[in-house]
Amino acid sequence: MTDAERRSRASEAFFGRRKGKPLRERQAQHLQTLLPELKVDLSAEAPADIASLYDFKPSLIHLEIGFGGGEHLIHRALERPDTGFIGVEPFVNSMAKLVGRVEETGARNIRLYDDDATALLDWLPAASVDQIDLLYPDPWPKRKHWKRRFVSRVNLDRFARVMKPGGLFCFASDIDTYVNWTLMHCGAHPAFVWTAENAVDWLAPFAGWPGTRYEAKARREGRKSAYLTFRRL
């Protein structure tokens, strides 16, 4: 599939700029030496068992799309050493920061992809992922850009294909229009059901939630967050 074909299937690229301020020397070294060891190689055929990406047998596979500062991903990886994590982040500075944290902590259960998440989703084998996290994604707040939001029918189709029955899709945002957008799209998709039974279920952070810098910024600016969980039927 060409890049143009992939974008047409995903509406448009869900991320904006790829790089911020210049990397420090050590960060650049991490990307050159450590990232290749952790990166999922999409040029190779996807393995029948995605657990073979790791040097141990993970009990579960979790995918985090757009991990930003990496606070949540590294926290979960250290909290659940028996789970295999795949983190996707196209922003170079964020990837460099996360790779550095992997080196510092010795987390051996993280694999990474530094480009378009839709390419990884199309590569993954069917029914291979237990949970997908999409936490504080770019809300693309202008109406004319809403088609760039990652939550869409075509990407929910991708989620449905790669997720195991009973798997969870966890979404967090402080932007009301994106929260409503996600509820609408997931509610209309036959493969997903919202698990909330009362307001506490979507107003309270996920269990063991470490917080993120985006969440902290939202609170400073007076915005409340929603934490939505959908189950793959």
N, C-alpha and C positions, 0 to 999 in steps of 0.2 A: 504494500500500500504506500502510495506517495504521501508526502506531507500535506499536499493540497487536498487529497482525498480524505485524509484523516481529519483535517480541520472541517471539511464539509460535513462529516459525520458527527462532529462534536460541536456544531454550530460555528464556533470560532475558538481561537486559543483562549484558555481560561486565565492565563497569567499575563502579566504586563512585562516590565523590564526584567532583564536577565542578570544584570550586575549593578552594584552600587559603587561605593568608594573602593579604592585600590586595596587589595589584600596585603596583609603583612606577610613577610617572607615565610614564616612558619606555616601560615595558612595555605600559601601557595604550594609549599612542599607537601602538605597533607593531601591536597587535591591531586598532586602528581604521583605520590607514592602510595597513599592509603586508599583513596577512593577507588582505584582500579581493582583492589582486592575485595572491596565490598560491593561494587557495582553489579547490578543484574545485567547480563549481556544479552540483549535482545536480538543480536545477530545469530545467536545459537538457537537451536530448536528448543522450545519450552519442554522441560522435563515432565514426564507423566506424573511424578510426585514432586511437588514444589518444595517439599522438605529437604530434597537433595541439594538445595542451594546452601544449606548450612552444614557445619561439621559436627552436628549432633541431630538427634531426631526430635524436632519440636512437636509438642502436643497440639498446638494451635498455630494458625498463621493470621497475623493482623497486618493490614495495610493502612498506612496513614498518608493521605494525599495533601501535599502542601504543608509541610511540617513547620514552616516559618523559622522561629528561633530554636526549635528542636526541644524545648523544655518538656513537652508532653511525651514525645517519642523516647527520649533517653530515660525519663522517669519510668515509663511503662516497661521499657526493656530491662531495666535493673530490677523493677518490682516483680517481673514475671520472666525469670531466666529460662523457663521451659517453653516459652512461646517464641516463635520466629516472627520478627517484624520486618516489614519492607516500608521504607520511607521514601516518598517522592517529593522532590523540591527542585524546581528549575532555577531558582535564584542562587547564583554562585556564592554570594557571601554567606547565606544561610547554610548552604551545603558545607562550606569550609568550616563554619562554626560547629556543625554537628559532627563532622569527621574528627575534629579536634577533641570533642567530648567523648567520642567512642574510644579514642586512643587513651584519654585520661582515665576513663572508668573501666576499660577492658571489656566492655560489653561485646559478647561474641554472637549475639542473636539478632543483629541488625544487618540488613542488606539495603542498598540504596539505588535510586534511579534519579538522574539529574535532568530529565527532560519531560516531555509531554506525558502526563499520566494516562492519557487515552491509549498511547502506544503500548504501555505496560499492560493495561487492562486487556487490550486485544491479544497480547502475547500470552498472558497467563492461561493455564489450563482451566477448563470448566470445573465448577464446584471445588475450588482449591483454597478458598479464603474463608476464614471464620468470622472476620470483622473488618469493616472499612470505617475509618475515621476521617471526617472532613470537618476540620475545626477552624472556625473563623476564616473561611475562604474569602477571597476578594469579592465584595458584594456587587461590584459594578453598579453603583447606585443610580446612574442616569438611565432612564427608561430605554433609551436607544442602545444601551450596552447590555441590557438584561440577557440578550441571547448569548452573551459570553459567560454567564453564570454556569458553574460546573454542574449544578443539579439541572438536569434536563431529561427528557424522555430517552434520548439516545444513550446518555451516560448511565441512567438507571437500568437500561437494558444491558449495558456492559456489566454493571454491578450484579444484576440478577444472574448473568451467565457465570461469573467467576465465584460467586458466593455459594457456600453450602446451604442447604435447607436448614432453617433455624438460625442462620448467621445474622449478625447485627450490623446495621448501618447507623453510625452515630454522627450527628451533625450539631455543631454549636455556632451561634452567631449572635451579635448584638444589634443587628439590623432587622427591624421588624418586617420590612418588605421582603427580605430574603428568607426569613423564617416562614412567613406566610406562603411565599413562593415554593419553598421546600415541602411544606405540608400539602399544598395543592398538587404538586407533581407526584409526590410519593403516594398521596391518597388516590390519585388517578391511575397508579401503576398496579397491575394485578399481582405483581410478585412481592409487594411490600405492605406491611400493616404497621401502623403507629402503635407503640406499646403502652402509651400513657393511659392511666386510669383516672388521674386527678391532676390538678395544677402543680402539685409538688413534684410530680414526675418529670415535668419539663422545665420547671423553674430552678430546681436544685441541680448543681453540677453532678456529673457522672461520679460513681463511686471511686474513691481514690484519686480524684481530680487534683493535679498539682498546681493548676492555674497557669496562665500564659501571659506574656507581655501584652498581647492584644486584648485579653480580657481585662487586665489591669488598666490599660488605656481607656477602654470603654467605661469602666467604673469611674475613673477620674473625670470623664466627660459627661457623667450622669446617665449613661445608657445601661439598661439591664440586658442580661443575656438569656437565651433560651437554649436548652439542651435536649435535643430530640433524638429518640431511639426508634428505629424501625426494624422489624424482624422480616427476614427473607422467608417467604412461605414455601 
